[in-house]
Amino acid sequence: MSQSVTKGLVVMYKKRKSVMGGLLGMAGLLALAGCGGVPEHERECQWEGTPSWYCRHTAKKDTYFVKGNTQSYFIPAYTGPKDFPIPDMPVYVDETLDQTLRASVVLGDYKQALQKTGLLALVERQGPYTLFAVPNHPMEHPSFAVEGSLMDVQNEFLLKQLMAYTIVLGNYPPAKLRALALKNGGSVELTTFYNQKLTVTIDPQTGEFVTKNKVGQVNKIWVNGIPQSNGTLYVSQGLLNLVP
């Protein structure tokens, strides 16, 4: 190998080493700034100069950073009209909300509706979020008038509004929700994804949670607050209408 070629290879190696050192140095600075251990999306997002708050909001929740947990809860088999018998479904606390929805037969229509409206990607993220998910039967047979099926093309805007009304910003496990409600005379208003207010009330007769819309329509809770790695999952007994 000629001397000139050898010198060229040495220069290229030094340049590559310098670039790698710069990248490693940048990674170190991010770690010192509190960004270490974050999902790959967030690191790449910040390296590109995007504000860190946006990167955190759009990053998927990475369950590899969640301590493994074998604790599980169960969503009971839903036996409403026309539903076929299925076993109770285990839900693990170290999974994300979207992982639980994707695995559930009882919440299959709800998952499909979130996917159709682009909101399923939202509950893959860090959050935290609190979901008031809806079983198949009320999704297919809502208690209010709808032209055709909710999944029909003419109902796209309505479906997105209804699904966003089931997604609350922030994490509200049962103990926290009850404390807030009791502090406020038995009810509390929660902010949903499109900034609509969802009222959660403690039923004075049963002591259980119910949700209400602006005109006082009531929706009972069926499964009461399962912890997830990026929030809390409730399952309601019906689909609550969004009243402007």
Secondary structure, 3 states (H helix, E strand, C coil): CCHHHHHHHHHHHHHHHHHHHHHHHHHHHHHHHHHCCCCHHHHHHHHCCCCHHHHHHHCECCHHHCCCCCCEEEECCCCCCCCCCCCCEEEECCCCHHHHHHHCCCCHHHHHHHHHCCCCCHHHECCCEEEEECCHHHHHCCCCCCCCCCCCHHHHHHHHHHHHCCEEECCCCHHHHHHHHHHCCCEEEEEECCCCEEEEEECCCCCCEEEECCCCCEEEEEEEEEEECCEEEEEECCCCCCCC
